[in-house]
């Protein structure tokens, strides 16, 4: 289930990654991973999902949860925000 608080672009990106048709087990896994991430780093999991699928997103969650450096994770998250912005700007320019 996609969060209704997201922008249309975010919803579309998540839909294209298959996040709109998660099984109940997948939804619980994503929810658990996201809660672990927020608890560990104090920020939401940010990942440019364009061109990714559910298994790649889960792999990225697990890989980044192994990180013990909150400052490094913040840098990774900022890079992800920049990548998301780049994808979206390119999409707007192409329209």
C-alpha positions in Angstrom: 0.0 0.0 0.0 1.4 3.4 -1.0 1.4 6.2 1.5 -1.3 8.7 0.6 0.8 11.6 2.0 3.3 11.2 -0.9 3.5 13.5 -3.9 2.1 12.2 -7.2 5.7 11.7 -8.4 6.6 9.7 -5.4 3.5 7.5 -5.7 4.3 6.9 -9.4 8.0 6.0 -8.6 6.9 3.6 -5.9 4.2 2.1 -8.2 6.8 1.6 -10.9 9.0 -0.2 -8.4 6.1 -2.6 -7.5 5.5 -1.1 -4.1 1.8 -0.6 -4.8 1.2 -4.4 -4.9 3.1 -5.7 -1.9 1.9 -8.9 -0.3 1.0 -8.6 3.4 4.4 -10.1 4.3 6.3 -7.7 2.1 4.4 -4.8 3.5 5.2 -5.9 7.0 8.9 -6.4 6.0 9.1 -2.9 4.5 7.4 -1.4 7.6 9.7 -3.2 9.9 12.8 -2.2 7.9 11.7 1.4 7.8 11.0 1.5 11.6 14.4 0.0 12.3 16.0 2.6 10.0 14.2 5.5 11.6 15.1 4.2 15.1 18.7 3.7 14.3 19.4 6.9 12.3 16.6 9.3 13.3 15.6 9.9 9.7 13.5 8.1 7.1 14.9 5.7 4.6 15.5 7.7 1.4 16.3 5.8 -1.7 15.9 6.7 -5.4 13.7 3.8 -6.4 13.4 4.7 -10.1 14.5 1.6 -12.1 14.5 -0.5 -9.0 12.3 -3.4 -7.8 11.2 -4.6 -4.4 14.1 -7.0 -3.9 16.6 -4.3 -4.8 15.0 -1.9 -2.3 15.1 -4.5 0.4 18.7 -5.2 -0.3 19.5 -1.5 0.0 17.6 -1.3 3.3 19.6 -4.2 4.7 22.9 -2.9 3.4 22.4 0.5 4.9 21.1 -0.8 8.2 24.5 -2.4 8.7 26.0 1.1 8.6 27.0 2.3 12.1 27.8 5.9 11.2 24.8 8.2 11.4 26.7 11.1 9.7 27.7 8.8 6.8 24.0 7.7 6.5 22.9 11.3 6.4 25.4 11.9 3.5 24.0 8.9 1.7 20.5 10.1 2.2 21.4 13.6 0.9 22.9 12.0 -2.3 19.7 10.0 -2.7 17.6 13.2 -2.5 19.8 14.8 -5.1 19.4 11.7 -7.3 15.6 11.8 -6.9 15.6 15.5 -7.8 17.7 14.8 -10.8 15.4 12.1 -12.0 12.4 14.3 -11.5 13.9 17.3 -13.2 14.9 15.2 -16.2 11.3 13.8 -16.3 9.9 17.4 -16.3 12.3 18.5 -19.0 11.4 15.5 -21.2 7.7 16.3 -20.9 
